[in-house]
């Protein structure tokens, strides 16, 4: 029972972070970095305002209406797209904004009818918005995985990738792979614990959700995914009997390799970021309290790491990386902090 309880707490906490907008106005600044961050864009959100900054610090305002909060940013060819959730007339709806040199436009959003919405994720192919995936349902324990195509002018029919199951579905992550297929990974409660499921879309058809790894008796939560040559990498936290610990698995073709440990006990909340020609994974440490930035190979092996303490509240982002180290930026506090690489034990 202890394991199941801890799983619920972490999974539901991640869901609440994604569902807001309610209560977001009183929070401090938040930063969101695209997983594919080649252009160095960062979404900044503070006290009901939002803007996108490029690597030079130049800002482009993202116009928000009352009750809206953006939760994801993706880079386009010559621009960006941000997605989130907004409350209008006591009902939640999806929010999609697209920015370019000529300005920012509010796109129509797929019709979502659930009382709860979470984790809207833009799917970008060949530099253009291709679709959106999100979680939707009536209760936190009854969310479905939905998706819709964007034609460039309108949204296609909303499809259900995964119907509500015996418990919660949370932590949705997405990537567009080098063969053009779309990949979704999420955590789902199977009646005993949380396991990762995945689905892939080729053409117009999504595959039936399948377990990403062999079943176990411990929670698997908060995945992040990124495309690599010939497939993808997924990293998430798995309970190891003492705490949560990072694991990594690689998708090669149509098959996931068995997951392996990537971090020690107390490693949480991973997120990929591709910057300056390299692939990085930023995650939190429970003890000693702080953050770790890993330089990753396409095989899923960590090649170097940088350990650093929290210089301010919130989650940092990676603004630069080079041979000697990297630069991380905090939502509040120091504008930038240099961190040095060291060998991975």
Secondary structure, DSSP 8 states (H G I E B T S, - for coil): -HHHHHHHHHHHHHHHHHH--TTGGGS--EEEE-SB-TT--EEEEETTEEEEE-TT--EEE----TTEEEEEEEEETTEEEEEEEEEETTEEEEEEEEEETTEEEEE-------SEEEEEEEEEETTEEEEEEEEEESSTTSEEEEEEEB-SSSB---EEEE---SS-EEEEEEEE-TTS-EEEEEEEE-SSSEEEEEEEEETTEE---EESS---SS-EEEEEEEEETTEEEEEEEEE-SSSEEEEEEEEETTEE---EEEEEETEEEEEEEEETTEEEEEEEETTTTEEEEEEE-TTS-EEEEEEE--SSSS--EEEEE-SSEEEEE-SSS-S-EEEE-B---
